[in-house]
Amino acid sequence: MLMIATESNLLLESSFMEKPLSLLDTDCLSAMVSRYLTCYLEEHKDHLPVGQLYAVVMGEIEKSLLLETMKFTNGNQKKASEILGINRNTLRKKISEGN
């Protein structure tokens, strides 16, 4: 998977995360993703990964989803797979693949 990490990404992410939550829409997750993608696309409009943006974004979202769910369940894969609604073996495979 293509990893896109630049110094400007880190600055963008840092400033994005400092915004007060009260500025987000009621659908917090959707609003956060939308706001971040708008900034990301504008920041990288001349250097976007042609044909790879969907895979990059979805890979990063899945990685965060798995990581945060595993933290929430204190590493309990059975509980995490139940929360995620996926088979435990699927979760194990995704973790071992590094997604």
Distance bins in CASP14 RR format, pairs under 12 A and 6 or more apart:
PFRMAT RR
TARGET T0000
AUTHOR 0000-0000-0000
RMODE 2
METHOD distances of the structure
MODEL  1
1 49 0 0 0 0 0 1 0 0 0 0 0
1 52 0 0 0 0 1 0 0 0 0 0 0
1 54 0 0 0 0 0 1 0 0 0 0 0
1 55 1 0 0 1 0 0 0 0 0 0 0
1 56 1 0 0 1 0 0 0 0 0 0 0
1 57 0 0 0 0 0 1 0 0 0 0 0
1 58 0 0 0 0 1 0 0 0 0 0 0
1 59 1 0 0 1 0 0 0 0 0 0 0
1 60 0 0 0 0 1 0 0 0 0 0 0
1 62 0 0 0 0 0 1 0 0 0 0 0
1 63 0 0 0 0 1 0 0 0 0 0 0
1 97 0 0 0 0 1 0 0 0 0 0 0
1 98 0 0 0 0 1 0 0 0 0 0 0
1 99 1 0 0 1 0 0 0 0 0 0 0
2 48 0 0 0 0 0 1 0 0 0 0 0
2 49 1 0 1 0 0 0 0 0 0 0 0
2 50 0 0 0 0 0 1 0 0 0 0 0
2 51 0 0 0 0 1 0 0 0 0 0 0
2 52 1 0 1 0 0 0 0 0 0 0 0
2 53 0 0 0 0 1 0 0 0 0 0 0
2 54 0 0 0 0 0 1 0 0 0 0 0
2 55 1 0 0 1 0 0 0 0 0 0 0
2 56 1 0 1 0 0 0 0 0 0 0 0
2 57 0 0 0 0 0 1 0 0 0 0 0
2 58 0 0 0 0 0 1 0 0 0 0 0
2 59 0 0 0 0 1 0 0 0 0 0 0
2 60 0 0 0 0 0 1 0 0 0 0 0
3 9 0 0 0 0 0 1 0 0 0 0 0
3 49 0 0 0 0 0 1 0 0 0 0 0
3 52 0 0 0 0 0 1 0 0 0 0 0
3 55 0 0 0 0 0 1 0 0 0 0 0
3 56 1 0 0 1 0 0 0 0 0 0 0
3 59 0 0 0 0 0 1 0 0 0 0 0
3 60 0 0 0 0 1 0 0 0 0 0 0
3 63 0 0 0 0 0 1 0 0 0 0 0
3 98 0 0 0 0 0 1 0 0 0 0 0
4 10 0 0 0 0 0 1 0 0 0 0 0
4 12 0 0 0 0 0 1 0 0 0 0 0
4 13 0 0 0 0 0 1 0 0 0 0 0
4 40 0 0 0 0 1 0 0 0 0 0 0
4 41 0 0 0 0 0 1 0 0 0 0 0
4 43 0 0 0 0 0 1 0 0 0 0 0
4 44 1 0 0 1 0 0 0 0 0 0 0
4 47 0 0 0 0 1 0 0 0 0 0 0
4 48 0 0 0 0 1 0 0 0 0 0 0
4 49 1 0 0 1 0 0 0 0 0 0 0
4 52 0 0 0 0 1 0 0 0 0 0 0
4 53 0 0 0 0 1 0 0 0 0 0 0
4 55 0 0 0 0 0 1 0 0 0 0 0
4 56 1 0 0 1 0 0 0 0 0 0 0
4 57 0 0 0 0 1 0 0 0 0 0 0
4 59 0 0 0 0 0 1 0 0 0 0 0
4 60 0 0 0 0 1 0 0 0 0 0 0
5 11 0 0 0 0 0 1 0 0 0 0 0
5 12 0 0 0 0 0 1 0 0 0 0 0
5 13 0 0 0 0 1 0 0 0 0 0 0
5 40 0 0 0 0 0 1 0 0 0 0 0
5 44 0 0 0 0 0 1 0 0 0 0 0
5 56 0 0 0 0 0 1 0 0 0 0 0
5 60 0 0 0 0 0 1 0 0 0 0 0
6 12 0 0 0 0 1 0 0 0 0 0 0
6 13 0 0 0 0 0 1 0 0 0 0 0
6 40 0 0 0 0 0 1 0 0 0 0 0
6 43 0 0 0 0 1 0 0 0 0 0 0
6 44 0 0 0 0 1 0 0 0 0 0 0
6 47 0 0 0 0 1 0 0 0 0 0 0
7 13 0 0 0 0 0 1 0 0 0 0 0
7 14 0 0 0 0 0 1 0 0 0 0 0
7 43 0 0 0 0 0 1 0 0 0 0 0
8 14 0 0 0 0 0 1 0 0 0 0 0
8 15 0 0 0 0 0 1 0 0 0 0 0
8 39 0 0 0 0 0 1 0 0 0 0 0
8 40 0 0 0 0 1 0 0 0 0 0 0
8 42 0 0 0 0 0 1 0 0 0 0 0
8 43 1 0 0 1 0 0 0 0 0 0 0
8 44 0 0 0 0 1 0 0 0 0 0 0
8 47 0 0 0 0 0 1 0 0 0 0 0
9 15 0 0 0 0 0 1 0 0 0 0 0
9 16 0 0 0 0 0 1 0 0 0 0 0
9 36 0 0 0 0 0 1 0 0 0 0 0
9 39 0 0 0 0 1 0 0 0 0 0 0
9 40 1 0 0 1 0 0 0 0 0 0 0
9 43 1 0 0 1 0 0 0 0 0 0 0
9 44 0 0 0 0 1 0 0 0 0 0 0
9 47 0 0 0 0 0 1 0 0 0 0 0
9 56 0 0 0 0 0 1 0 0 0 0 0
9 60 0 0 0 0 0 1 0 0 0 0 0
10 16 0 0 0 0 0 1 0 0 0 0 0
10 17 0 0 0 0 0 1 0 0 0 0 0
10 43 0 0 0 0 0 1 0 0 0 0 0
11 17 0 0 0 0 0 1 0 0 0 0 0
11 18 0 0 0 0 0 1 0 0 0 0 0
11 39 0 0 0 0 0 1 0 0 0 0 0
11 40 0 0 0 0 0 1 0 0 0 0 0
11 43 0 0 0 0 1 0 0 0 0 0 0
12 18 0 0 0 0 0 1 0 0 0 0 0
12 19 0 0 0 0 0 1 0 0 0 0 0
12 35 0 0 0 0 0 1 0 0 0 0 0
12 36 0 0 0 0 1 0 0 0 0 0 0
12 37 0 0 0 0 0 1 0 0 0 0 0
12 38 0 0 0 0 0 1 0 0 0 0 0
12 39 1 0 1 0 0 0 0 0 0 0 0
12 40 1 0 0 1 0 0 0 0 0 0 0
12 41 0 0 0 0 0 1 0 0 0 0 0
12 42 0 0 0 0 1 0 0 0 0 0 0
12 43 1 0 1 0 0 0 0 0 0 0 0
12 44 0 0 0 0 1 0 0 0 0 0 0
13 19 0 0 0 0 0 1 0 0 0 0 0
13 32 0 0 0 0 0 1 0 0 0 0 0
13 35 0 0 0 0 0 1 0 0 0 0 0
13 36 1 0 0 1 0 0 0 0 0 0 0
13 39 0 0 0 0 1 0 0 0 0 0 0
13 40 0 0 0 0 1 0 0 0 0 0 0
13 43 0 0 0 0 0 1 0 0 0 0 0
13 60 0 0 0 0 0 1 0 0 0 0 0
14 36 0 0 0 0 0 1 0 0 0 0 0
14 39 0 0 0 0 0 1 0 0 0 0 0
15 35 0 0 0 0 0 1 0 0 0 0 0
15 36 0 0 0 0 0 1 0 0 0 0 0
15 39 0 0 0 0 1 0 0 0 0 0 0
15 43 0 0 0 0 0 1 0 0 0 0 0
16 23 0 0 0 0 0 1 0 0 0 0 0
16 24 0 0 0 0 0 1 0 0 0 0 0
16 31 0 0 0 0 0 1 0 0 0 0 0
16 32 0 0 0 0 1 0 0 0 0 0 0
16 33 0 0 0 0 0 1 0 0 0 0 0
16 34 0 0 0 0 0 1 0 0 0 0 0
16 35 1 0 0 1 0 0 0 0 0 0 0
16 36 1 0 1 0 0 0 0 0 0 0 0
16 37 0 0 0 0 0 1 0 0 0 0 0
16 38 0 0 0 0 0 1 0 0 0 0 0
16 39 1 0 0 1 0 0 0 0 0 0 0
16 40 0 0 0 0 1 0 0 0 0 0 0
16 43 0 0 0 0 0 1 0 0 0 0 0
17 32 0 0 0 0 1 0 0 0 0 0 0
17 35 0 0 0 0 0 1 0 0 0 0 0
17 36 0 0 0 0 1 0 0 0 0 0 0
17 39 0 0 0 0 0 1 0 0 0 0 0
19 28 0 0 0 0 0 1 0 0 0 0 0
19 31 0 0 0 0 0 1 0 0 0 0 0
19 32 0 0 0 0 1 0 0 0 0 0 0
19 35 1 0 0 1 0 0 0 0 0 0 0
19 36 0 0 0 0 0 1 0 0 0 0 0
19 39 0 0 0 0 0 1 0 0 0 0 0
21 28 1 0 0 1 0 0 0 0 0 0 0
21 29 0 0 0 0 0 1 0 0 0 0 0
21 31 0 0 0 0 1 0 0 0 0 0 0
21 32 0 0 0 0 1 0 0 0 0 0 0
21 35 0 0 0 0 0 1 0 0 0 0 0
22 28 0 0 0 0 0 1 0 0 0 0 0
22 31 0 0 0 0 0 1 0 0 0 0 0
23 31 0 0 0 0 1 0 0 0 0 0 0
23 32 0 0 0 0 0 1 0 0 0 0 0
23 35 0 0 0 0 1 0 0 0 0 0 0
24 30 0 0 0 0 1 0 0 0 0 0 0
24 31 1 0 1 0 0 0 0 0 0 0 0
24 32 1 0 0 1 0 0 0 0 0 0 0
24 33 0 0 0 0 0 1 0 0 0 0 0
24 34 0 0 0 0 1 0 0 0 0 0 0
24 35 1 0 0 1 0 0 0 0 0 0 0
24 36 0 0 0 0 0 1 0 0 0 0 0
25 31 1 1 0 0 0 0 0 0 0 0 0
25 32 0 0 0 0 1 0 0 0 0 0 0
25 33 0 0 0 0 0 1 0 0 0 0 0
25 34 0 0 0 0 1 0 0 0 0 0 0
25 35 0 0 0 0 1 0 0 0 0 0 0
27 33 0 0 0 0 1 0 0 0 0 0 0
27 34 0 0 0 0 1 0 0 0 0 0 0
27 35 0 0 0 0 0 1 0 0 0 0 0
28 34 0 0 0 0 0 1 0 0 0 0 0
28 35 0 0 0 0 0 1 0 0 0 0 0
29 35 0 0 0 0 0 1 0 0 0 0 0
29 36 0 0 0 0 0 1 0 0 0 0 0
29 61 0 0 0 0 1 0 0 0 0 0 0
29 64 0 0 0 0 0 1 0 0 0 0 0
29 65 0 0 0 0 0 1 0 0 0 0 0
29 68 0 0 0 0 0 1 0 0 0 0 0
30 36 0 0 0 0 0 1 0 0 0 0 0
30 37 0 0 0 0 0 1 0 0 0 0 0
30 61 0 0 0 0 0 1 0 0 0 0 0
31 37 0 0 0 0 0 1 0 0 0 0 0
31 38 0 0 0 0 0 1 0 0 0 0 0
32 38 0 0 0 0 0 1 0 0 0 0 0
32 39 0 0 0 0 0 1 0 0 0 0 0
32 61 0 0 0 0 0 1 0 0 0 0 0
32 64 0 0 0 0 0 1 0 0 0 0 0
33 39 0 0 0 0 0 1 0 0 0 0 0
33 40 0 0 0 0 0 1 0 0 0 0 0
33 57 0 0 0 0 1 0 0 0 0 0 0
33 58 0 0 0 0 0 1 0 0 0 0 0
33 60 0 0 0 0 0 1 0 0 0 0 0
33 61 1 0 0 1 0 0 0 0 0 0 0
33 64 0 0 0 0 0 1 0 0 0 0 0
33 65 0 0 0 0 0 1 0 0 0 0 0
34 40 0 0 0 0 0 1 0 0 0 0 0
34 41 0 0 0 0 0 1 0 0 0 0 0
34 57 0 0 0 0 0 1 0 0 0 0 0
35 41 0 0 0 0 0 1 0 0 0 0 0
35 42 0 0 0 0 0 1 0 0 0 0 0
36 42 0 0 0 0 0 1 0 0 0 0 0
36 43 0 0 0 0 0 1 0 0 0 0 0
36 57 0 0 0 0 1 0 0 0 0 0 0
36 60 0 0 0 0 0 1 0 0 0 0 0
36 61 0 0 0 0 0 1 0 0 0 0 0
36 64 0 0 0 0 0 1 0 0 0 0 0
37 43 0 0 0 0 0 1 0 0 0 0 0
37 44 0 0 0 0 0 1 0 0 0 0 0
37 48 0 0 0 0 0 1 0 0 0 0 0
37 53 0 0 0 0 1 0 0 0 0 0 0
37 54 0 0 0 0 0 1 0 0 0 0 0
37 56 0 0 0 0 0 1 0 0 0 0 0
37 57 1 0 0 1 0 0 0 0 0 0 0
37 58 0 0 0 0 0 1 0 0 0 0 0
37 60 0 0 0 0 0 1 0 0 0 0 0
37 61 0 0 0 0 0 1 0 0 0 0 0
38 44 0 0 0 0 0 1 0 0 0 0 0
38 45 0 0 0 0 0 1 0 0 0 0 0
39 45 0 0 0 0 0 1 0 0 0 0 0
40 47 0 0 0 0 0 1 0 0 0 0 0
40 48 0 0 0 0 1 0 0 0 0 0 0
40 49 0 0 0 0 0 1 0 0 0 0 0
40 53 0 0 0 0 1 0 0 0 0 0 0
40 56 0 0 0 0 1 0 0 0 0 0 0
40 57 0 0 0 0 1 0 0 0 0 0 0
40 60 0 0 0 0 0 1 0 0 0 0 0
41 47 0 0 0 0 0 1 0 0 0 0 0
41 48 1 0 0 1 0 0 0 0 0 0 0
41 49 0 0 0 0 0 1 0 0 0 0 0
41 53 0 0 0 0 1 0 0 0 0 0 0
41 56 0 0 0 0 0 1 0 0 0 0 0
41 57 0 0 0 0 0 1 0 0 0 0 0
42 48 0 0 0 0 0 1 0 0 0 0 0
44 50 0 0 0 0 0 1 0 0 0 0 0
44 53 0 0 0 0 1 0 0 0 0 0 0
44 56 0 0 0 0 0 1 0 0 0 0 0
44 57 0 0 0 0 0 1 0 0 0 0 0
45 53 0 0 0 0 0 1 0 0 0 0 0
47 53 0 0 0 0 0 1 0 0 0 0 0
48 54 0 0 0 0 0 1 0 0 0 0 0
48 56 0 0 0 0 1 0 0 0 0 0 0
48 57 0 0 0 0 0 1 0 0 0 0 0
49 55 0 0 0 0 1 0 0 0 0 0 0
49 56 1 0 1 0 0 0 0 0 0 0 0
49 57 0 0 0 0 1 0 0 0 0 0 0
50 56 0 0 0 0 0 1 0 0 0 0 0
51 57 0 0 0 0 0 1 0 0 0 0 0
52 58 0 0 0 0 0 1 0 0 0 0 0
52 59 0 0 0 0 0 1 0 0 0 0 0
52 60 0 0 0 0 0 1 0 0 0 0 0
53 59 0 0 0 0 0 1 0 0 0 0 0
53 60 0 0 0 0 0 1 0 0 0 0 0
54 60 0 0 0 0 0 1 0 0 0 0 0
54 61 0 0 0 0 0 1 0 0 0 0 0
55 61 0 0 0 0 0 1 0 0 0 0 0
55 62 0 0 0 0 0 1 0 0 0 0 0
55 99 0 0 0 0 0 1 0 0 0 0 0
56 62 0 0 0 0 0 1 0 0 0 0 0
56 63 0 0 0 0 0 1 0 0 0 0 0
57 63 0 0 0 0 0 1 0 0 0 0 0
57 64 0 0 0 0 0 1 0 0 0 0 0
58 64 0 0 0 0 0 1 0 0 0 0 0
58 65 0 0 0 0 0 1 0 0 0 0 0
58 99 0 0 0 0 1 0 0 0 0 0 0
59 65 0 0 0 0 1 0 0 0 0 0 0
59 66 0 0 0 0 1 0 0 0 0 0 0
59 67 0 0 0 0 0 1 0 0 0 0 0
59 94 0 0 0 0 0 1 0 0 0 0 0
59 97 0 0 0 0 0 1 0 0 0 0 0
59 98 0 0 0 0 1 0 0 0 0 0 0
59 99 1 0 0 1 0 0 0 0 0 0 0
60 66 0 0 0 0 0 1 0 0 0 0 0
60 67 0 0 0 0 0 1 0 0 0 0 0
60 98 0 0 0 0 0 1 0 0 0 0 0
60 99 0 0 0 0 1 0 0 0 0 0 0
61 67 0 0 0 0 0 1 0 0 0 0 0
61 68 0 0 0 0 0 1 0 0 0 0 0
61 99 0 0 0 0 0 1 0 0 0 0 0
62 68 0 0 0 0 0 1 0 0 0 0 0
62 69 0 0 0 0 0 1 0 0 0 0 0
62 84 0 0 0 0 0 1 0 0 0 0 0
62 86 0 0 0 0 0 1 0 0 0 0 0
62 90 0 0 0 0 0 1 0 0 0 0 0
62 91 0 0 0 0 0 1 0 0 0 0 0
62 94 1 0 0 1 0 0 0 0 0 0 0
62 95 0 0 0 0 0 1 0 0 0 0 0
62 97 0 0 0 0 0 1 0 0 0 0 0
62 98 0 0 0 0 1 0 0 0 0 0 0
62 99 1 0 1 0 0 0 0 0 0 0 0
63 69 0 0 0 0 0 1 0 0 0 0 0
63 70 0 0 0 0 0 1 0 0 0 0 0
63 94 0 0 0 0 1 0 0 0 0 0 0
63 95 0 0 0 0 1 0 0 0 0 0 0
63 97 0 0 0 0 0 1 0 0 0 0 0
63 98 1 0 0 1 0 0 0 0 0 0 0
63 99 1 0 1 0 0 0 0 0 0 0 0
64 70 0 0 0 0 0 1 0 0 0 0 0
64 71 0 0 0 0 0 1 0 0 0 0 0
64 99 0 0 0 0 0 1 0 0 0 0 0
65 71 0 0 0 0 0 1 0 0 0 0 0
65 72 0 0 0 0 0 1 0 0 0 0 0
65 80 0 0 0 0 1 0 0 0 0 0 0
65 83 0 0 0 0 0 1 0 0 0 0 0
65 84 1 0 0 1 0 0 0 0 0 0 0
65 85 0 0 0 0 0 1 0 0 0 0 0
65 86 0 0 0 0 0 1 0 0 0 0 0
65 91 0 0 0 0 0 1 0 0 0 0 0
65 94 0 0 0 0 1 0 0 0 0 0 0
65 95 0 0 0 0 0 1 0 0 0 0 0
65 99 0 0 0 0 1 0 0 0 0 0 0
66 72 0 0 0 0 0 1 0 0 0 0 0
66 73 0 0 0 0 0 1 0 0 0 0 0
66 75 0 0 0 0 0 1 0 0 0 0 0
66 77 0 0 0 0 0 1 0 0 0 0 0
66 80 1 0 0 1 0 0 0 0 0 0 0
66 81 0 0 0 0 0 1 0 0 0 0 0
66 83 0 0 0 0 0 1 0 0 0 0 0
66 84 1 0 0 1 0 0 0 0 0 0 0
66 85 0 0 0 0 0 1 0 0 0 0 0
66 86 0 0 0 0 1 0 0 0 0 0 0
66 90 0 0 0 0 0 1 0 0 0 0 0
66 91 1 0 0 1 0 0 0 0 0 0 0
66 92 0 0 0 0 0 1 0 0 0 0 0
66 93 0 0 0 0 0 1 0 0 0 0 0
66 94 1 0 1 0 0 0 0 0 0 0 0
66 95 1 0 0 1 0 0 0 0 0 0 0
66 96 0 0 0 0 0 1 0 0 0 0 0
66 97 0 0 0 0 0 1 0 0 0 0 0
66 98 0 0 0 0 1 0 0 0 0 0 0
66 99 1 0 0 1 0 0 0 0 0 0 0
67 73 0 0 0 0 0 1 0 0 0 0 0
67 75 0 0 0 0 0 1 0 0 0 0 0
67 80 0 0 0 0 0 1 0 0 0 0 0
67 84 0 0 0 0 0 1 0 0 0 0 0
67 91 0 0 0 0 0 1 0 0 0 0 0
67 94 0 0 0 0 0 1 0 0 0 0 0
67 95 0 0 0 0 1 0 0 0 0 0 0
67 98 0 0 0 0 1 0 0 0 0 0 0
67 99 0 0 0 0 1 0 0 0 0 0 0
68 75 0 0 0 0 0 1 0 0 0 0 0
68 80 0 0 0 0 1 0 0 0 0 0 0
68 83 0 0 0 0 0 1 0 0 0 0 0
68 84 0 0 0 0 0 1 0 0 0 0 0
69 75 0 0 0 0 1 0 0 0 0 0 0
69 76 0 0 0 0 1 0 0 0 0 0 0
69 77 0 0 0 0 1 0 0 0 0 0 0
69 78 0 0 0 0 0 1 0 0 0 0 0
69 79 0 0 0 0 1 0 0 0 0 0 0
69 80 1 0 1 0 0 0 0 0 0 0 0
69 81 0 0 0 0 1 0 0 0 0 0 0
69 82 0 0 0 0 0 1 0 0 0 0 0
69 83 1 0 1 0 0 0 0 0 0 0 0
69 84 1 0 1 0 0 0 0 0 0 0 0
69 85 0 0 0 0 0 1 0 0 0 0 0
69 86 0 0 0 0 0 1 0 0 0 0 0
69 91 0 0 0 0 1 0 0 0 0 0 0
69 94 0 0 0 0 0 1 0 0 0 0 0
69 95 0 0 0 0 0 1 0 0 0 0 0
70 76 0 0 0 0 1 0 0 0 0 0 0
70 77 1 0 0 1 0 0 0 0 0 0 0
70 78 0 0 0 0 0 1 0 0 0 0 0
70 79 0 0 0 0 1 0 0 0 0 0 0
70 80 1 0 1 0 0 0 0 0 0 0 0
70 81 0 0 0 0 0 1 0 0 0 0 0
70 83 0 0 0 0 1 0 0 0 0 0 0
70 84 0 0 0 0 1 0 0 0 0 0 0
70 91 0 0 0 0 1 0 0 0 0 0 0
70 92 0 0 0 0 0 1 0 0 0 0 0
70 94 0 0 0 0 0 1 0 0 0 0 0
70 95 1 0 0 1 0 0 0 0 0 0 0
70 98 0 0 0 0 0 1 0 0 0 0 0
71 79 0 0 0 0 0 1 0 0 0 0 0
71 80 0 0 0 0 1 0 0 0 0 0 0
71 83 0 0 0 0 0 1 0 0 0 0 0
72 79 0 0 0 0 1 0 0 0 0 0 0
72 80 1 0 0 1 0 0 0 0 0 0 0
72 82 0 0 0 0 0 1 0 0 0 0 0
72 83 1 0 0 1 0 0 0 0 0 0 0
72 84 0 0 0 0 0 1 0 0 0 0 0
73 79 1 0 1 0 0 0 0 0 0 0 0
73 80 1 0 1 0 0 0 0 0 0 0 0
73 81 0 0 0 0 1 0 0 0 0 0 0
73 82 0 0 0 0 1 0 0 0 0 0 0
73 83 1 0 0 1 0 0 0 0 0 0 0
73 84 0 0 0 0 1 0 0 0 0 0 0
73 88 0 0 0 0 0 1 0 0 0 0 0
73 91 0 0 0 0 0 1 0 0 0 0 0
74 80 0 0 0 0 1 0 0 0 0 0 0
75 81 0 0 0 0 0 1 0 0 0 0 0
75 83 0 0 0 0 0 1 0 0 0 0 0
75 91 0 0 0 0 0 1 0 0 0 0 0
75 92 0 0 0 0 0 1 0 0 0 0 0
75 95 0 0 0 0 1 0 0 0 0 0 0
76 82 0 0 0 0 1 0 0 0 0 0 0
76 83 0 0 0 0 1 0 0 0 0 0 0
76 84 0 0 0 0 0 1 0 0 0 0 0
76 88 0 0 0 0 0 1 0 0 0 0 0
76 91 0 0 0 0 0 1 0 0 0 0 0
77 83 0 0 0 0 0 1 0 0 0 0 0
77 84 0 0 0 0 0 1 0 0 0 0 0
77 86 0 0 0 0 0 1 0 0 0 0 0
77 87 0 0 0 0 0 1 0 0 0 0 0
77 88 1 0 1 0 0 0 0 0 0 0 0
77 89 0 0 0 0 1 0 0 0 0 0 0
77 90 0 0 0 0 0 1 0 0 0 0 0
77 91 1 0 1 0 0 0 0 0 0 0 0
77 92 1 0 0 1 0 0 0 0 0 0 0
77 93 0 0 0 0 0 1 0 0 0 0 0
77 94 0 0 0 0 0 1 0 0 0 0 0
77 95 1 0 0 1 0 0 0 0 0 0 0
77 96 0 0 0 0 0 1 0 0 0 0 0
78 84 0 0 0 0 0 1 0 0 0 0 0
78 85 0 0 0 0 0 1 0 0 0 0 0
78 86 0 0 0 0 0 1 0 0 0 0 0
78 87 0 0 0 0 0 1 0 0 0 0 0
78 88 1 0 1 0 0 0 0 0 0 0 0
78 89 0 0 0 0 0 1 0 0 0 0 0
78 91 0 0 0 0 1 0 0 0 0 0 0
78 92 0 0 0 0 0 1 0 0 0 0 0
79 85 0 0 0 0 0 1 0 0 0 0 0
79 88 0 0 0 0 1 0 0 0 0 0 0
79 91 0 0 0 0 0 1 0 0 0 0 0
80 86 0 0 0 0 1 0 0 0 0 0 0
80 87 0 0 0 0 0 1 0 0 0 0 0
80 88 0 0 0 0 1 0 0 0 0 0 0
80 90 0 0 0 0 0 1 0 0 0 0 0
80 91 1 0 0 1 0 0 0 0 0 0 0
80 92 0 0 0 0 0 1 0 0 0 0 0
80 94 0 0 0 0 0 1 0 0 0 0 0
80 95 0 0 0 0 1 0 0 0 0 0 0
81 87 1 0 0 1 0 0 0 0 0 0 0
81 88 1 0 1 0 0 0 0 0 0 0 0
81 89 0 0 0 0 1 0 0 0 0 0 0
81 90 1 0 0 1 0 0 0 0 0 0 0
81 91 1 0 1 0 0 0 0 0 0 0 0
81 92 0 0 0 0 1 0 0 0 0 0 0
81 93 0 0 0 0 0 1 0 0 0 0 0
81 94 0 0 0 0 1 0 0 0 0 0 0
81 95 0 0 0 0 0 1 0 0 0 0 0
82 88 0 0 0 0 1 0 0 0 0 0 0
82 91 0 0 0 0 1 0 0 0 0 0 0
83 91 0 0 0 0 1 0 0 0 0 0 0
84 90 0 0 0 0 1 0 0 0 0 0 0
84 91 1 0 0 1 0 0 0 0 0 0 0
84 94 0 0 0 0 1 0 0 0 0 0 0
84 95 0 0 0 0 0 1 0 0 0 0 0
85 91 0 0 0 0 1 0 0 0 0 0 0
86 92 0 0 0 0 0 1 0 0 0 0 0
86 93 0 0 0 0 1 0 0 0 0 0 0
86 94 0 0 0 0 1 0 0 0 0 0 0
86 95 0 0 0 0 0 1 0 0 0 0 0
86 99 0 0 0 0 0 1 0 0 0 0 0
87 93 0 0 0 0 1 0 0 0 0 0 0
87 94 0 0 0 0 0 1 0 0 0 0 0
88 94 0 0 0 0 0 1 0 0 0 0 0
88 95 0 0 0 0 0 1 0 0 0 0 0
89 95 0 0 0 0 0 1 0 0 0 0 0
89 96 0 0 0 0 0 1 0 0 0 0 0
90 96 0 0 0 0 0 1 0 0 0 0 0
90 97 0 0 0 0 0 1 0 0 0 0 0
90 99 0 0 0 0 0 1 0 0 0 0 0
91 97 0 0 0 0 0 1 0 0 0 0 0
91 98 0 0 0 0 0 1 0 0 0 0 0
91 99 0 0 0 0 0 1 0 0 0 0 0
92 98 0 0 0 0 0 1 0 0 0 0 0
92 99 0 0 0 0 0 1 0 0 0 0 0
93 99 0 0 0 0 1 0 0 0 0 0 0
END
